[in-house]
Amino acid sequence: MGYIIKVKGMPVGIFGLELAVSTVKKQMEKDGLSINEAAKRLLDILKKKNYIPDSRKNDYLKAFRDLLSERPREGEGIIIRILGPGCVGCNKLEKVVLEVLSEHSIPADIYHVTDKDEILRFGVTRTPALVINDEVKSSGKIPSKAQIEKWLL
């Protein structure tokens, strides 16, 4: 799941989206929340860290309902996350990953995660870290290009 939602067809970046969705989905299962209740909880969580104009509240709620009702689809591509504060090492890791993807024409969604809560969710305490399809592949170092190719191919 990415960090971008579409609000009225326009992509909007949301800080802390993945962690909030994970939290709310657990609440849905535990408390039996409806999609509408869950979308409202998601809005309440995310508006603390993001600017969500009151005039667009209903548009965001619809986007959150759509997001919460999605079912994960198996084999639908690679999701890559670079975890780190945006330091030189993190940026270098992202550059190497993009080179590998480009050289081998591998379709993937790539996200640079800088939020500490999101990083900790993966159990990572040292950055930069590379996560491929929710599996931490490296942490605290920049893996070689050959190693990244091996993981992605």
N, C-alpha and C positions, 0 to 999 in steps of 0.2 A: 504494500500500500504506500502510495507516495505522499508527498507533502504539499501537493497542489490539488485543489478542487476546482471545479468549474461552477461559477456563479453566473447564472444567465448566459451560459456559453463562453464566458471569459475565464481563463485560468487565473487563479488567485493563490498565492503562496500563503500558507498558514504555519506559523511558528508553533511547534509542539503538537502538530496534528496527529502523528502516528501514535504517540504515547496516549493522547487523550482518547482516540478512537479505541485503542486496546482497553483502556480503563472502562470506558462506557460500554463496550461490548461485554465485558465481564459483568458489569452491573446489570445489563439486559438479561443475561443468563441467570444470575443470582436472584435478582429482585423481580424478574418477569416484566421489565419495562417494555412498553410499546415503542415502536419506531419514533413516534412523535415525542414521547417523553424522553427518549434517549437523545434525540436531536436537540431538544431544549437543554439537556444536561451538557451535551457537547458544546453548545453555544456558550453556556455559562462558564465552562472551563476555559474555552479558547479566547473569550473576549477579555480575559485577564491579561493575556500576553499579546493580543492582536487588536488592531483597530477594526471594529466592525460597526459601520454606521447604522444607527437606528432605522434609517430610511430603507436599508437593504436587509434588515433582520430576517424577513420572511424568505428572501432569496437565499440567504445563507442556511436557514432552516431546511429548505427544500434540498439544497446541495448536501447537507449533512444527512438528511433522511436517505437520499440516494446512496451516499457513501456507506451508511450503516446497513443498508439492505443488500449490499453487494456480497456475493459469495466468492471466496477465493477460487480461482480457476487454475487447475493443475496445468503445468507445461506451457504457461502463457508468456514465457520470456524470463530474462534474467533481470534481477533487481540488485543493483550494486550500491552500497553505501560507503562513503569515505567518512570516517568518524574523526573529528578533531576540530580545534578552535579556528582553523584557517591559517595555520602557521606554514612556514616554508615546506616542512616535511609533508604536511597534509596536501598542499598544493602540488608538490612533486608526485606524490602517490596518485593523485587524481589525473595528472598529466600522463603518467605511464599507463594507467588503466585505459584512458581514452585512446592512447596510441595502439594498444593491443586490440581494443574493440574496432578501431578503424582499419588496422592492417588485416584483420581477419573477417571483416564485415559482420561482426556479431551484433545483433540488435539487443539493446539493453537499456533499462532506465537507470540513470546514475544520479545519486543525491549526495550532496556534501552536507553532513549533519554536524552542526556546531553547538546545538543545545545540550547542555550537560546532562539533563534528565534523560534525553533520548539516548545519549552515549552510554550512560549507566544502565539503561534498560538492556543493553547487550552484554552487560557484565564487563565492559572494557574500562580499565583504569589507566592504561597507557595509550597515548596516541602518537602517530596516526594509526588508525585501524582500518582494516578492509573487511567488509561484510558482503558476502555474496549469497543471495537468497536466504537471508536471515541466519547464515552461519558465519561466525567470526573466523576468518582465514588467517589474519595476522594482526598483531597489536604491538605497538611500541617500536616498530621498525618499518622500513620500506622494503617490501619483498622484491626480489629480482623480477625483471620483465619476463624471463623464462618461467618463473614460478607462477606469475599471474596468468600467463598463457595456459599453463597446465590446468589451473583452476577453472579457467573459462572455456577451455576446449575439452 
